[in-house]
């Protein structure tokens, strides 16, 4: 009886000795998870607070202009002539046209390039194209502007026989090239993320490679591709330096893509250095219009993307 009791005590002590390290390890893991959870939450809060602070500052500085001119006077006004007139409708049109043109030019090329890198190109060729695309993303915008000013602007002037090649078309071409790295990188990553079983199953059923790519892989990666498009649109809307160099900066309503124009971002960059009083407040109001426009556009694209995903 004593031997049995002693054996039970030894077994109990041994079990406790084994369980204690396990508990300690579990507690250690719990603390690590809490720390990383706190880091992630803090990062998310910092991002949201930063956006709120920026929006608050811009809106606060723009209030005097809205009070003096009115929201409709700024948004719908077609004449920008400080210190009397502060209408930015012409710049809204120029921003929309140049962005849409850049999307029409850049998105098809970007998506097709991403498909080529991810699914068609041999590995050695993909390893050459991918770093080249990443290098394209690292080129400063002023270099794109110089390229447009030296190559694209004279080319447009000669081909279309216009007085000056600094036109919306030049801005569209430059922006179309500038959004390529974003669209290509995000789209390629999304296509590669599609489970390989989808492709293998389609090919096993007798579908061609091109049919599999465009009818299966691309629709499956639609969400990521749309994210790339949204980021590209944000890049095109927010570009300043290159647009200043190639679009002519005329604050007048453009009648076509061969006219000079000024975007919202270019208007702020050109005049902020010497603006004061209501003029400066009107430039902040231009920033509010741009911020609202980008938010509405992104919300619409995200909504459409969610509806298609259903």
N, C-alpha and C positions, 0 to 999 in steps of 0.2 A: 504493500500500500504506500509506504514511504517512497519507494523507488518510483512508483507511478506518479506520485505527487511532484516529486523533484523533476521528473521528465516533463510534466506539464508546465512547470515553472520555467524550465529552460527553453521550451518551445515558445512560451509567451514572451519571454525576454528577447529571444531571437527575432520573433515577429515584430516586436516593437522597434528593435534595432534596424530592421529592414525598412519598416514603414516610415521612420523619422526622416531619413534622407529623401524618400519619395515626397513627403510633405514639404520638405524644404525646397526641393526642386520645383514642385508645383507652385509654391509661394513665390519663388524667384521668377518663374515664368509669368505669373499673374502681375508682378510688379513691372516686368518688362512690357507686358501688354498695356498696362495702364499708362506707363511713360510714353510709349509710342502713340497710344490713343490721344493722350494730351497734346503731344507734338502735332499730330495731324489736325486736331481740333483747333489748336492755336494758329496753325498756318491758314486754315480755312477762315477763321475769324479775322486774321490780319488782312487777307485778300478782300473780304467783304467790307471791313472798316475802311480800308484804303480807298475803295471805290466810292463809299459813302462820303468820305472826307473830300475827295476830288469833286464829286458832284455838288456837294454843299458849297464849296468854295466858288466854283464856276457860277452856280445859280445865284449866290449872294452878290457876286460882283456884277452880274448881268441885270439885276433888278432895276437900277436907275434907267437903263436903256429901255427896258420893257415899259416902265412907267411913263417915260417921255414919248416914245414912239408908238408903243402898243405892240402886242404880239403879232397881230395881223400886219402892222406896218413893217415889221422886221421880216417876218416869214414870207409875206406875199408881195412886199415892195420890190420893184424891179430896178430901182435906182440906188446906187451906192455912191454918195457924194458928201463925205463928212466936211463940215459939221452939220449939214442940213438934212441929208437923206441917208438912211441906213437900211435899205432893203437888200435882202440876200437871196431873193428868189432866183436870180440869174446864177448865183453860185451853187444853189441847191440843184438846179438843172444840170449845170456843168459837172458837179460831183456825181450825180446819178448816171448821166450819159457816159462819163469816162469809166465809172465802175462797171456798168453793164457791159460796155465794150470790152473792158479788160477780162471780164468773166467769159464773154463769148470767145475771145481770143485765147485766153490762158487755160480755162478749165478743160476743154476737150483735149488740148495738147498735153496737159498735165496728167489727166486720167489715162489717156492712151499710153503715155510714157511709163506711168506706174504699172499698167498691165504688162507692158513689154518687159520691164525690169523683173517683175514678180513671176511671170508665167511663161514668157516666150524666149527671152534672151538667154543664151548659154551663160553659165556661171562666170566665166572669165570676162565676158562682155558686161554683165551686170555689175561686176566688181569695179569696172572702169567708169560706167555711167553713174553709179550711185555716189561715189566721192565727187564727181564733177557737179552733180546736182547740189550736194552739200556745200561745195565751194561757191556755187551760184548764190546760195542763201547768205553767205558771209560777205558778199560784195556790198560796200556802202552805197546808199541810195544816191549820193552825189556822183558816184562813178556811173551809175545808170543814167543819171541826168546828162553827164558829159557825153556818154555814148549816144543818147538821143539827140543831143544838140549838134554833135559833129556828123553823125551818120543819118539818122532818121529825118531830122528837120530839113536838111538840104535835099534829101531824096524825095520827100513829099512835095517840096517846092518845085522840083524839076518835073516830077511825074504829073502832078495835077495843075501845074502852071498857075500857082497862087502867089500873091505878093510876098508872103512869108510862110515858112513851113511850121512855125510855132502854132500848132492847131490842136484841137481836141483829138484828132486822129493820132498825132504824135504821142500825146499822153496815153491814149488807149494802148498803143503798141508797147510803150515803155512799161506801163502797169501790167500788161499781159505777161511780159517777160518776168517782171518782179514777183508775181504771185506764183510762178511755176514751181519754185522749190517747195513752198508750203503745200501746194496741192499734190505734187508728186510724192513727197515724203509721207504725208498722212495717208494718202490713198494706197500707196504700196504697202504700208504697214497693215492697213485694214484688209487688203486682199490676202496678204500672207497669213493673217489671223483666222481666215476661214478654215474650218477643219478639212484636212486632206481627204477625209472619207467622202465628202461631198463630191470632190473632183473624181476620185477613184470610182465611186458608184456611177457617176454619169458616164465616164469613159467605158466602164464595164457594160453599160446598157447599150453601147454603140454610138453615143453622141460624139460629134467631132470636138476637137480641142477648142476651136473658136466658139462653137455653140455653147460648150460648157463654160467658157469664160464669160460670155456676154449674157447668157440666160441663167447662170447659176452663181458663179463667183461674184460678179459685179453686184447683182441684186442682194446677195448675202452680205456684202461689204458696204451696202448703201449708206448705213449710218456713219461709218468712218469717212467715207468719201464726202458726204455732205458736211461733216465737220471740217474737212480740209477746204471745201468750198467756202464755208462761213469764215474760216480764218483768212483765206485769200481775199474775200470781200473786205474784211476788216483792214487788211494790209493795203488794199487799193484805196479805200476811203480815207485812211489815215496818212497816206503818203503826202509829203510836202515838198522836199527839196527837188526831187526829180521833176515834179509837176511844175514847179516854179520855172525850171530851166527850159521846158519844152512846150508849154501850152500858151504862152503869150501873155497871160495875166490880165486880160481885158475884162473889166467888170461889166460886161454887157451881155444881153440875152443872145446866146448863140443860135444861129439859124440852121446850122449843119455841122458836121464833124470836121469840116475844113475851115471853121472859124476859130479865132482865138477865144479863150475863156479863162475864168478864174474859179478855182474850187474854194470850198469853205476853209480848208486847211491852209491853202496858199494865201487867202485873204488875211488870216490871223498872223501868219509868219511875216508877211510883207509889211504890215502896218503897225504891229504891236510895239516895235522899237521906238516909235515917235508919237504914238497915240496918247491922249490924255483926256480926262473928263468923260463926257458921254461917249466920245469916240472909243475910248478904251473899254467902257462898259458895253458898247455895241459889239466889240470884238469878242468879249466874254459871252455875249448873247449868241454870237455866231457859234461859239464852242458848245453852248447849250443845245442849239439846233442840231449840230453835228452829233452830239452825244445821244440825243433823243432819236435821231434818225437811225443811228447804228443799233441802238437797243431795239427799236421796232423791227428793223430788218432782221436782226439775229433771232428775235422772238418768232417772227413769221417763218423763217427758215427752219428753226428748231421744231416748230409746231407741224410744219409740213413733213419734216423728216419723221416725226413721231407717228403721224397719221399713216405714212407709207409703210412704216415698220409694222403696224398692226395688220 
